[in-house]
Amino acid sequence: MSRKIRAAVVGYGNIGRYAIEALNAAEDFDIAGIVRRNAGERPVELAAYPVVDRITKLHDVDVAILCSPTRAIKQVASEILALGINTVDSFDVHSQIVSLKNTLDPIARDHNAVSIMAAGWDPGSDSIVRALMLAMAPKGITYTNFGPGMSMGHSVAAKSIAGVKDALSITVPQGTGIHRRLVYIELENGADFSTVERLVKADDYFASDDTHVKQVECIDSLKDMGHGVHLTHKGVSGATQNQLFEYSMRINNPALTSQFLVSAARATTRMASGAYTVIEVPPVHFLRGDVGQWIARLV
């Protein structure tokens, strides 16, 4: 039996919890440990694992699954790749992915490591679907319609704003790739709602969308991890017009993000050193087992 892949989970929020579930369900992984800032606080569900505040305190880590907020990914991934440990992340700011790749790629190459970036579901698995749609109809327009559902990245961004105790951002599709953001805010004592509202709307996560901020007494009573996406591509195959492709799913947001991160963690062990987006990774590398068997089954 081949050696199992040893994975560390870095961060223990919603994605981190589901990442542990996905790792436990994957027969080719072992959990090397959990990295979190407050390592002294050990929830009962983590009793079976080492819990540390720095990844250097764990042993024989092959890959780090970064369950950190997007804005921390650049620094965290850079530090871990410099240790020669592979990384995967769910960085979700589409416009900054090329810049992140340009930063992480030389670090990964210099330390014989692999980084697979933006490996959630969008960007992530949806990115692969969009690429396949373009391969089938190179000319045309693709519309990505999210929701309705909770956006984890947007919720974290809203929660990080001064004066916000907790936040929930709901994405509501308006069609043709246009979205409305409904941001529910639970304020800290003494915080001014109008100031918070202005800061939310000015944040990079919200500035380009129709954003509505609402104050509520308790965010926890509103939370639902459900989300979804509907992709539509209408285009041209060769000279043939009116080719129409559609893809949709309804999901638990952190569960799918974490599962694809684990699949990407597997793929890091099969790639040459460097930093990659998911569309640069052969799809079969995400799957456990022998490549030949998957060819026989799927092709």
C-alpha positions as CSV (number, residue, x, y, z in Angstrom):
1,M,0.0,0.0,0.0
2,S,1.4,3.4,-1.0
3,R,2.1,6.0,1.7
4,K,-0.8,8.3,2.5
5,I,-0.6,12.0,1.8
6,R,-0.1,14.0,5.1
7,A,-2.2,17.1,5.1
8,A,-2.2,20.0,7.6
9,V,-5.4,22.1,7.9
10,V,-4.4,25.8,8.4
11,G,-7.3,27.6,10.0
12,Y,-10.4,26.3,11.7
13,G,-13.4,28.2,10.6
14,N,-16.2,26.9,8.4
15,I,-13.9,25.6,5.7
16,G,-11.5,24.1,8.1
17,R,-14.2,22.0,9.8
18,Y,-15.4,20.6,6.5
19,A,-11.9,20.1,5.3
20,I,-11.3,17.7,8.2
21,E,-14.5,15.8,7.3
22,A,-13.4,15.5,3.6
23,L,-9.9,14.4,4.7
24,N,-11.3,11.7,6.9
25,A,-13.5,10.4,4.1
26,A,-10.4,10.2,1.7
27,E,-8.6,6.9,2.0
28,D,-5.3,8.3,0.6
29,F,-4.9,11.1,3.3
30,D,-3.8,11.4,6.9
31,I,-4.3,14.5,8.9
32,A,-0.9,15.7,10.1
33,G,-2.5,18.3,12.4
34,I,-4.4,21.6,12.7
35,V,-2.8,25.0,12.7
36,R,-4.7,27.8,14.4
37,R,-3.8,31.0,16.2
38,N,-5.5,30.0,19.5
39,A,-3.9,26.5,19.6
40,G,-4.4,26.4,23.3
41,E,-8.2,26.2,22.8
42,R,-8.9,22.6,21.7
43,P,-12.5,21.8,20.8
44,V,-13.5,18.3,21.6
45,E,-13.8,17.3,17.9
46,L,-10.0,18.0,17.5
47,A,-8.9,15.8,20.4
48,A,-7.5,13.2,18.0
49,Y,-5.2,15.6,16.2
50,P,-2.1,17.7,17.0
51,V,-3.2,21.4,17.3
52,V,-0.4,23.9,17.0
53,D,0.1,27.6,16.3
54,R,2.8,27.2,13.6
55,I,3.1,24.6,10.9
56,T,6.7,24.0,11.7
57,K,5.6,22.3,14.9
58,L,4.0,19.5,12.8
59,H,5.9,16.6,11.3
60,D,6.2,15.3,7.7
61,V,3.6,17.6,6.2
62,D,3.2,17.1,2.4
63,V,0.5,19.7,1.8
64,A,-1.2,22.5,3.7
65,I,-4.9,23.2,3.1
66,L,-5.2,26.9,3.6
67,C,-8.6,27.7,5.2
68,S,-7.6,31.3,5.9
69,P,-9.4,34.4,4.7
70,T,-8.5,35.4,1.1
71,R,-6.7,38.5,2.2
72,A,-4.3,36.4,4.3
73,I,-3.5,33.8,1.6
74,K,-0.6,35.6,-0.1
75,Q,1.4,35.8,3.1
76,V,0.4,32.4,4.5
77,A,1.1,30.5,1.2
78,S,4.4,32.3,0.7
79,E,5.7,31.3,4.1
80,I,4.6,27.7,3.9
81,L,5.8,27.2,0.3
82,A,9.2,28.5,1.5
83,L,9.3,25.5,3.9
84,G,9.0,23.2,0.9
85,I,5.4,22.3,1.8
86,N,2.7,22.2,-1.0
87,T,-0.3,24.5,-0.5
88,V,-3.9,24.7,-1.8
89,D,-6.2,27.7,-1.2
90,S,-9.6,29.0,-2.0
91,F,-8.5,32.6,-2.8
92,D,-11.6,34.1,-4.4
93,V,-10.8,37.6,-5.8
94,H,-10.9,36.8,-9.5
95,S,-9.1,39.9,-10.6
96,Q,-6.1,39.2,-8.4
97,I,-5.4,35.6,-9.2
98,V,-2.8,36.3,-11.9
99,S,-0.9,38.6,-9.5
100,L,-1.1,35.9,-6.8
101,K,0.3,33.3,-9.2
102,N,3.1,35.6,-10.2
103,T,4.0,36.0,-6.5
104,L,3.8,32.3,-5.5
105,D,5.2,30.6,-8.6
106,P,8.9,31.6,-8.0
107,I,8.7,30.7,-4.3
108,A,7.3,27.3,-5.1
109,R,9.9,26.6,-7.8
110,D,12.8,27.7,-5.6
111,H,11.7,25.4,-2.8
112,N,10.5,22.4,-4.8
113,A,6.9,22.9,-3.8
114,V,3.5,23.1,-5.6
115,S,0.7,25.6,-5.0
116,I,-2.7,25.2,-6.5
117,M,-4.6,28.5,-6.1
118,A,-8.2,29.5,-6.1
119,A,-9.3,25.9,-5.8
120,G,-12.8,26.4,-4.3
121,W,-15.9,26.1,-6.5
122,D,-15.8,29.6,-8.0
123,P,-13.1,30.3,-8.7
124,G,-12.3,26.6,-8.8
125,S,-14.4,23.8,-10.2
126,D,-16.6,26.3,-12.0
127,S,-13.5,27.7,-13.7
128,I,-12.9,24.2,-15.3
129,V,-16.5,24.1,-16.5
130,R,-16.2,27.6,-18.1
131,A,-13.0,26.5,-19.8
132,L,-14.7,23.4,-21.3
133,M,-17.6,25.4,-22.5
134,L,-15.2,27.7,-24.4
135,A,-13.4,24.6,-25.8
136,M,-16.7,23.5,-27.3
137,A,-17.8,26.9,-28.5
138,P,-14.8,29.3,-28.7
139,K,-16.9,32.3,-29.7
140,G,-19.8,33.5,-27.5
141,I,-20.7,34.7,-24.1
142,T,-20.7,32.9,-20.7
143,Y,-22.9,34.1,-17.9
144,T,-22.2,33.0,-14.3
145,N,-25.1,33.5,-12.0
146,F,-24.5,32.8,-8.3
147,G,-27.0,32.1,-5.6
148,P,-29.2,32.9,-4.1
149,G,-27.0,32.0,-1.1
150,M,-24.4,32.9,1.4
151,S,-21.0,34.1,0.1
152,M,-18.3,33.2,2.6
153,G,-15.7,35.5,1.1
154,H,-18.0,38.5,1.1
155,S,-19.3,37.7,4.6
156,V,-15.7,37.5,5.9
157,A,-14.9,40.8,4.2
158,A,-17.9,42.5,5.7
159,K,-17.1,41.1,9.2
160,S,-13.6,42.5,9.0
161,I,-14.8,46.1,8.8
162,A,-14.5,48.2,12.0
163,G,-17.6,48.3,14.0
164,V,-19.0,45.0,12.7
165,K,-19.5,42.2,15.3
166,D,-20.8,39.7,12.7
167,A,-22.0,39.8,9.1
168,L,-23.8,37.7,6.5
169,S,-23.6,38.5,2.7
170,I,-26.2,37.0,0.5
171,T,-25.7,36.9,-3.2
172,V,-28.9,37.3,-5.3
173,P,-28.6,36.6,-9.1
174,Q,-30.3,39.2,-11.4
175,G,-29.5,37.3,-14.6
176,T,-26.8,37.6,-17.3
177,G,-24.0,37.6,-14.6
178,I,-25.3,40.6,-12.7
179,H,-25.8,40.2,-8.9
180,R,-27.2,42.1,-5.9
181,R,-25.5,41.8,-2.5
182,L,-27.7,41.8,0.6
183,V,-25.3,42.4,3.5
184,Y,-26.8,41.9,7.0
185,I,-24.7,43.5,9.8
186,E,-24.7,43.0,13.5
187,L,-23.0,46.0,15.0
188,E,-20.6,46.2,17.9
189,N,-21.7,48.4,20.8
190,G,-21.4,52.1,20.0
191,A,-20.8,51.5,16.2
192,D,-22.4,53.9,13.8
193,F,-24.5,52.1,11.1
194,S,-24.1,54.8,8.4
195,T,-20.3,54.7,8.8
196,V,-20.3,50.9,8.5
197,E,-22.6,50.9,5.6
198,R,-20.4,53.4,3.7
199,L,-17.3,51.2,4.4
200,V,-19.0,48.0,3.3
201,K,-20.1,49.5,0.0
202,A,-16.6,50.9,-0.6
203,D,-14.8,47.6,0.0
204,D,-13.4,45.8,-3.1
205,Y,-15.7,42.9,-2.5
206,F,-18.8,45.0,-2.9
207,A,-17.9,48.2,-4.8
208,S,-18.8,46.8,-8.3
209,D,-22.2,45.3,-7.3
210,D,-25.6,46.7,-6.3
211,T,-25.1,46.4,-2.5
212,H,-27.7,46.8,0.2
213,V,-26.7,46.9,3.9
214,K,-29.2,46.1,6.6
215,Q,-28.7,46.1,10.4
216,V,-30.1,43.1,12.3
217,E,-29.9,42.1,16.0
218,C,-28.5,38.6,15.5
219,I,-26.7,37.2,12.5
220,D,-26.7,33.6,13.7
221,S,-30.4,33.4,13.3
222,L,-30.1,34.2,9.6
223,K,-27.2,31.9,8.6
224,D,-27.7,29.2,6.0
225,M,-24.7,27.7,4.2
226,G,-26.6,26.9,1.1
227,H,-25.5,28.5,-2.2
228,G,-25.6,27.7,-5.9
229,V,-24.6,28.6,-9.4
230,H,-26.0,28.5,-12.9
231,L,-23.6,28.8,-15.8
232,T,-24.8,29.5,-19.4
233,H,-22.7,29.7,-22.5
234,K,-24.2,30.6,-25.9
235,G,-21.7,30.5,-28.7
236,V,-20.3,29.2,-31.9
237,S,-18.7,25.8,-32.7
238,G,-16.7,26.3,-35.9
239,A,-19.2,28.2,-38.1
240,T,-22.3,26.8,-36.4
241,Q,-24.3,29.3,-34.4
242,N,-26.6,29.0,-31.4
243,Q,-24.8,26.3,-29.4
244,L,-26.2,26.5,-25.9
245,F,-24.6,24.9,-22.8
246,E,-25.9,25.1,-19.2
247,Y,-24.5,23.9,-15.9
248,S,-26.1,24.3,-12.5
249,M,-25.7,23.1,-8.9
250,R,-27.2,23.8,-5.4
251,I,-24.7,23.2,-2.7
252,N,-23.5,23.6,0.9
253,N,-20.9,26.3,0.3
254,P,-18.1,25.3,2.8
255,A,-18.6,21.6,2.2
256,L,-18.0,21.8,-1.5
257,T,-15.1,24.3,-1.1
258,S,-13.4,22.0,1.3
259,Q,-13.9,18.9,-0.8
260,F,-12.4,20.5,-3.9
261,L,-9.5,21.8,-1.8
262,V,-8.8,18.2,-0.7
263,S,-8.9,17.0,-4.3
264,A,-6.5,19.8,-5.2
265,A,-4.3,18.8,-2.3
266,R,-4.0,15.4,-3.9
267,A,-3.2,17.0,-7.3
268,T,-0.3,18.9,-5.8
269,T,1.5,15.6,-5.3
270,R,1.4,14.9,-9.0
271,M,2.6,18.2,-10.4
272,A,6.0,19.7,-11.1
273,S,7.0,22.5,-8.7
274,G,5.3,25.8,-9.3
275,A,2.1,27.7,-8.8
276,Y,-1.0,26.7,-10.8
277,T,-4.6,27.6,-11.2
278,V,-7.1,24.7,-11.5
279,I,-7.5,25.1,-15.3
280,E,-3.8,24.3,-15.6
281,V,-4.1,20.9,-13.7
282,P,-5.1,17.8,-15.6
283,P,-8.5,16.8,-14.2
284,V,-7.5,13.2,-13.5
285,H,-4.9,14.5,-11.0
286,F,-7.8,15.5,-8.7
287,L,-9.0,11.9,-8.5
288,R,-7.8,9.2,-6.2
289,G,-6.4,6.1,-7.8
290,D,-4.7,4.9,-11.0
291,V,-4.9,7.1,-14.1
292,G,-5.4,4.1,-16.4
293,Q,-8.5,3.0,-14.4
294,W,-10.0,6.5,-14.7
295,I,-9.4,6.5,-18.4
296,A,-11.2,3.2,-18.7
297,R,-14.1,4.4,-16.6
298,L,-14.6,8.0,-17.8
299,V,-13.4,8.3,-21.4
